[in-house]
Amino acid sequence: MSDIPNIDADTRQAIEAEAFRKLIAHLQKYPEVQNIDLMNLAYFCRNCIAKWYRAAADDQGIELDYDQARELVYGMPYAEYKDKHQKPATPEKLEAFKTSEKKASV
């Protein structure tokens, strides 16, 4: 990190928040990107983000359950998202998921 500018904590938090909002908007724009593919490639998915979101809310003293956090991440209730966009995973993807899930939990 040789030439990265010195950024104060408040500005850094604002930048990170905006980047996070753009990530969520991007994932909502492309629901055809399946969670299992995200997990198998990057070891996280929309559900992981919802868990992190809920934990961060808890750290701030805000009561938010997992389903509420998923709705914020998915842009709709999870059951609706699943019905509209989630496709059955192939046996190969499910097998790869076993490895990915282990890496994600480390």
C-alpha positions as CSV (number, residue, x, y, z in Angstrom):
1,M,0.0,0.0,0.0
2,S,2.7,2.4,-0.9
3,D,0.9,5.3,-2.6
4,I,-2.6,5.0,-1.0
5,P,-3.6,8.3,0.4
6,N,-4.1,8.7,4.1
7,I,-7.9,8.7,4.7
8,D,-9.5,9.6,8.0
9,A,-11.8,7.1,9.6
10,D,-15.0,8.9,8.8
11,T,-14.2,9.3,5.2
12,R,-13.0,5.7,4.9
13,Q,-16.3,4.6,6.5
14,A,-18.3,6.7,4.0
15,I,-16.3,5.2,1.1
16,E,-16.7,1.7,2.3
17,A,-20.5,2.2,2.8
18,E,-20.9,3.5,-0.7
19,A,-18.9,0.6,-2.1
20,F,-21.1,-1.8,-0.1
21,R,-24.3,-0.1,-1.5
22,K,-23.0,-0.5,-5.0
23,L,-22.1,-4.2,-4.4
24,I,-25.7,-4.8,-3.1
25,A,-27.2,-2.9,-6.1
26,H,-25.0,-4.9,-8.5
27,L,-26.1,-8.2,-7.0
28,Q,-29.8,-7.1,-7.1
29,K,-29.4,-6.1,-10.7
30,Y,-28.0,-9.5,-11.7
31,P,-30.2,-12.1,-9.9
32,E,-29.2,-14.7,-12.5
33,V,-25.8,-14.9,-10.7
34,Q,-26.6,-17.8,-8.5
35,N,-25.5,-17.9,-4.9
36,I,-23.9,-21.3,-5.3
37,D,-21.7,-19.9,-8.1
38,L,-20.7,-17.0,-5.8
39,M,-19.8,-19.5,-3.1
40,N,-17.9,-21.8,-5.3
41,L,-15.9,-19.0,-6.8
42,A,-15.5,-16.5,-4.0
43,Y,-16.5,-18.4,-0.8
44,F,-19.3,-16.0,0.0
45,C,-22.8,-15.2,-1.3
46,R,-25.8,-13.0,-0.7
47,N,-26.7,-15.0,2.4
48,C,-23.2,-14.5,3.8
49,I,-23.6,-10.7,3.3
50,A,-27.0,-10.8,5.1
51,K,-25.3,-12.6,8.0
52,W,-22.6,-10.0,8.1
53,Y,-25.2,-7.2,7.9
54,R,-27.2,-8.6,10.7
55,A,-24.0,-9.0,12.9
56,A,-23.0,-5.4,12.1
57,A,-26.5,-4.2,13.0
58,D,-26.2,-6.1,16.3
59,D,-22.8,-4.4,17.0
60,Q,-24.6,-1.1,16.7
61,G,-27.4,-2.2,19.0
62,I,-30.0,-2.6,16.3
63,E,-32.2,-5.6,16.4
64,L,-32.4,-7.1,12.9
65,D,-33.1,-10.8,12.3
66,Y,-31.6,-12.8,9.5
67,D,-34.8,-12.7,7.3
68,Q,-34.9,-8.9,7.6
69,A,-31.2,-8.7,6.7
70,R,-31.7,-11.0,3.7
71,E,-34.6,-8.9,2.5
72,L,-32.3,-5.8,2.6
73,V,-29.6,-7.7,0.6
74,Y,-31.9,-9.4,-1.9
75,G,-34.2,-6.4,-2.4
76,M,-37.2,-8.6,-1.7
77,P,-38.2,-11.3,0.7
78,Y,-36.0,-14.3,0.3
79,A,-38.8,-16.7,-0.5
80,E,-39.9,-14.4,-3.4
81,Y,-36.3,-14.2,-4.7
82,K,-35.9,-17.9,-4.5
83,D,-39.1,-18.5,-6.5
84,K,-38.2,-15.9,-9.1
85,H,-34.5,-16.5,-9.6
86,Q,-32.9,-19.5,-7.9
87,K,-32.3,-22.4,-10.2
88,P,-31.6,-26.0,-9.0
89,A,-27.9,-26.7,-8.5
90,T,-26.2,-29.3,-10.5
91,P,-24.6,-32.3,-8.7
92,E,-21.2,-30.9,-9.7
93,K,-22.0,-27.5,-8.2
94,L,-23.3,-29.1,-5.0
95,E,-20.1,-31.2,-4.7
96,A,-17.9,-28.1,-5.2
97,F,-20.1,-26.3,-2.6
98,K,-19.0,-28.8,0.1
99,T,-15.4,-27.5,-0.3
100,S,-16.4,-23.9,-0.6
101,E,-18.6,-24.0,2.5
102,K,-15.6,-25.3,4.5
103,K,-13.3,-22.5,3.3
104,A,-16.0,-19.9,4.0
105,S,-16.4,-21.0,7.6
106,V,-12.7,-20.7,8.4
